Amino acid sequence: MPYSRRENALAIRRRKCEITYRDISGNPITVEDYVEDIYTKDKEEFLKLKNGLVIRLDRLIEVDGKRPGID
């Protein structure tokens, strides 16, 4: 997926970042937290935040103002 490089860099740096994603209903949600991990489960990729929130990578809209795979 096009997200992996940027999110992996954020996980390594463990810095707080602003993440916007679409929830299950398609509504945009913005959170600010630390990236704890990026992992694959059942052939899907996920981003895990320090607060415990898990976001499927294909639901990401922006990470720190950058659109994954575009910016």
Contact map, one row per residue, 1 for C-alpha under 8 A:
11110000000000000000000000000000000000000000000000000000000000000000000
11111000000000000000000000000000000000000000000000000000000000000001100
11111110000000000000000000000000000000000000000000000000100000000001100
11111111000000000000000000000000000000000000000000000000000000000000000
01111111100000000000000000000000000000000000000000000000000000000000000
00111111110000000000000000000000000000000000000000000000000000000001000
00111111111000000000000000000000001001000000001000000000000000000000000
00011111111100000000000000000000000011000000000000000000000000000000000
00001111111110000000000000000000000000000000000000000000000000000000000
00000111111111100000000000000000001000000000000000000000000000000000000
00000011111111100000000000000000011111000000000000000000000000000000000
00000001111111000000000000000000000000000000000000000000000000000000000
00000000111111100000000000000000000000000000000000000000000000000000000
00000000011111110000000000000000011100000000000000000000000000000000000
00000000011011111000000000000000011000000000000000000000000000000000000
00000000000001111100000000000001111000000000000000000000000000000000000
00000000000000111110000000000001111000000000000000000000000000110000000
00000000000000011111000000000111100000000000000000000000000001111000000
00000000000000001111100000000111100000000000000000000000000111110000000
00000000000000000111110000011110000000000000000000000000000111100000000
00000000000000000011111000011100000000000000000000000010001111000000000
00000000000000000001111111111000000000000000000000000000001110000000000
00000000000000000000111111111000000000000000000000000000001000000000000
00000000000000000000011111100000000000000000000000000000000000000000000
00000000000000000000011111100000000000000000000000000000000000000000000
00000000000000000000011111110000000000000000000000000000000000000000000
00000000000000000000011111111000000000000000000000000000000000000000000
00000000000000000001111001111100000000000000000000000000000000000000000
00000000000000000001111000111110000000000000000000000000000000000000000
00000000000000000111100000011111000000000000000000000000000000000000000
00000000000000000111000000001111100000000000000000000000000000000000000
00000000000000011110000000000111110000000000000000000000000000000000000
00000000000000011110000000000011111000000000000011100000000000000000000
00000000001001111000000000000001111100000000000011100000000000000000000
00000010011001111000000000000000111110000000001111000000000000000000000
00000000001001000000000000000000011111000000001111000000000000000000000
00000001001000000000000000000000001111100000001110000000000000000000000
00000011001000000000000000000000000111110000111100000000000000000000000
00000000000000000000000000000000000011111000111000000000000000000000000
00000000000000000000000000000000000001111111110000000000000000000000000
00000000000000000000000000000000000000111111110000000000000000000000000
00000000000000000000000000000000000000011111000000000000000000000000000
00000000000000000000000000000000000000011111100000000000000000000000000
00000000000000000000000000000000000000011111110000000001000000000000000
00000000000000000000000000000000000001111011111000000001110000000000000
00000000000000000000000000000000000001111001111100000111100000000000000
00000010000000000000000000000000001111100000111110000111100000000000000
00000000000000000000000000000000001111000000011111011110000000000000000
00000000000000000000000000000000111110000000001111111100000000000000000
00000000000000000000000000000000111100000000000111111000000000000000000
00000000000000000000000000000000110000000000000011111000000000000000000
00000000000000000000000000000000000000000000000111111100000000000000000
00000000000000000000000000000000000000000000000111111110000000000000000
00000000000000000000000000000000000000000000011110011111000000000000000
00000000000000000000100000000000000000000000011100001111101100000000000
00000000000000000000000000000000000000000001111000000111111100000000000
00100000000000000000000000000000000000000000111000000011111100000000000
00000000000000000000000000000000000000000000100000000001111100000000000
00000000000000000000111000000000000000000000000000000011111110000000000
00000000000000000011110000000000000000000000000000000011111111100001000
00000000000000000011110000000000000000000000000000000000001111100011000
00000000000000000111100000000000000000000000000000000000000111111111000
00000000000000001111000000000000000000000000000000000000000111111111000
00000000000000001110000000000000000000000000000000000000000001111100000
00000000000000000100000000000000000000000000000000000000000001111110000
00000000000000000000000000000000000000000000000000000000000001111111011
00000000000000000000000000000000000000000000000000000000000011101111111
01100100000000000000000000000000000000000000000000000000000111100111111
01100000000000000000000000000000000000000000000000000000000000000011111
00000000000000000000000000000000000000000000000000000000000000000111111
00000000000000000000000000000000000000000000000000000000000000000111111
